[in-house]
Amino acid sequence: MKKRLRKKLRLQEFQAKGFEVQVVLFGGLRSDVLDAYWHRLTGMVKANDLEMYGGPTHFLLCADSRRTATEADRKAVETWLLQQDEVLMVFVDPLVDPWQASWSGSYE
């Protein structure tokens, strides 16, 4: 297969990786606490050169266009989320190709 077609189809050396995250927050949190969590979460995502699709409790993370997500990215996100006071549980899925996988949530 020619390089141009592999790039268009995001195959082989052009394949990207991402992972899905589901977070369970403690119930009854005030809106200002949720807003603070959201701002910290988006700051952590940007600091790790990731892109997020979804909301504060169910989202897909991919690396920016210069690289692909790694196992270290998964562990860093999971560790960071578990350190947050608002978070009760975290589920981080394995790395997959976001262009070829089917997702349990809808991301816009």
C-alpha positions as CSV (number, residue, x, y, z in Angstrom):
1,M,0.0,0.0,0.0
2,K,1.4,3.4,-0.9
3,K,2.4,5.9,1.8
4,R,-0.3,8.4,0.8
5,L,-3.1,5.9,1.2
6,R,-1.7,4.7,4.5
7,K,-1.7,8.3,5.7
8,K,-5.2,8.9,4.5
9,L,-6.5,5.7,6.2
10,R,-4.3,6.3,9.3
11,L,-2.6,2.9,9.1
12,Q,0.8,1.6,10.1
13,E,3.2,4.5,10.8
14,F,0.2,6.9,10.7
15,Q,-1.9,5.1,13.2
16,A,-3.0,7.0,16.3
17,K,-3.7,5.7,19.8
18,G,-6.2,7.0,22.3
19,F,-8.1,5.7,25.4
20,E,-11.5,6.1,26.9
21,V,-11.9,7.3,30.5
22,Q,-15.0,7.0,32.8
23,V,-15.0,8.8,36.1
24,V,-17.5,8.4,39.0
25,L,-17.7,11.5,41.1
26,F,-19.0,11.8,44.6
27,G,-22.7,12.7,44.7
28,G,-24.0,16.1,45.9
29,L,-21.0,18.2,44.8
30,R,-21.6,21.9,44.5
31,S,-21.4,23.5,41.1
32,D,-18.3,25.6,42.1
33,V,-16.5,22.4,43.2
34,L,-17.4,20.7,39.9
35,D,-16.2,23.8,37.9
36,A,-12.9,23.7,39.8
37,Y,-12.5,20.0,39.0
38,W,-13.3,20.6,35.3
39,H,-10.7,23.4,35.1
40,R,-8.0,21.3,36.8
41,L,-8.9,18.3,34.5
42,T,-8.6,20.4,31.3
43,G,-5.4,22.0,32.6
44,M,-3.9,18.5,33.2
45,V,-4.9,17.4,29.7
46,K,-3.3,20.4,28.1
47,A,-0.1,20.1,30.2
48,N,0.3,16.5,29.0
49,D,-0.2,17.4,25.3
50,L,-3.5,15.5,25.0
51,E,-6.8,16.3,23.4
52,M,-10.1,15.5,25.2
53,Y,-13.4,14.7,23.6
54,G,-16.4,14.4,25.9
55,G,-17.4,15.8,29.3
56,P,-16.1,15.7,32.9
57,T,-17.1,12.1,33.7
58,H,-16.8,10.3,30.3
59,F,-14.3,11.2,27.7
60,L,-11.8,10.1,25.1
61,L,-8.2,11.2,25.3
62,C,-5.9,11.3,22.3
63,A,-2.4,12.8,21.9
64,D,-2.1,16.0,19.9
65,S,-1.3,15.8,16.2
66,R,2.5,15.5,16.8
67,R,2.5,12.1,18.5
68,T,0.3,9.2,19.7
69,A,-1.0,8.5,23.2
70,T,1.2,6.0,25.2
71,E,0.8,3.7,28.2
72,A,2.6,6.4,30.3
73,D,-0.2,8.9,29.3
74,R,-2.8,6.4,30.5
75,K,-1.1,5.9,33.8
76,A,-0.5,9.6,34.3
77,V,-4.2,10.4,33.7
78,E,-5.4,7.6,36.0
79,T,-3.0,8.6,38.8
80,W,-4.0,12.2,38.5
81,L,-7.7,11.4,38.6
82,L,-7.4,9.2,41.6
83,Q,-5.7,12.0,43.5
84,Q,-8.7,14.3,43.1
85,D,-11.0,14.7,46.1
86,E,-14.1,14.7,43.9
87,V,-13.3,11.4,42.3
88,L,-14.8,8.1,43.7
89,M,-13.7,5.7,41.0
90,V,-11.9,5.7,37.7
91,F,-12.1,3.3,34.7
92,V,-9.4,3.7,32.1
93,D,-9.7,1.6,28.9
94,P,-6.7,0.2,27.1
95,L,-5.0,2.0,24.2
96,V,-6.9,1.6,20.9
97,D,-7.0,3.2,17.5
98,P,-9.7,5.9,17.9
99,W,-10.3,6.0,14.1
100,Q,-11.1,2.2,14.0
101,A,-12.7,1.5,17.4
102,S,-16.3,1.8,18.4
103,W,-16.9,3.8,21.6
104,S,-19.5,3.3,24.3
105,G,-20.1,7.0,24.6
106,S,-20.9,9.8,22.1
107,Y,-18.3,12.5,21.7
108,E,-18.9,15.8,20.0
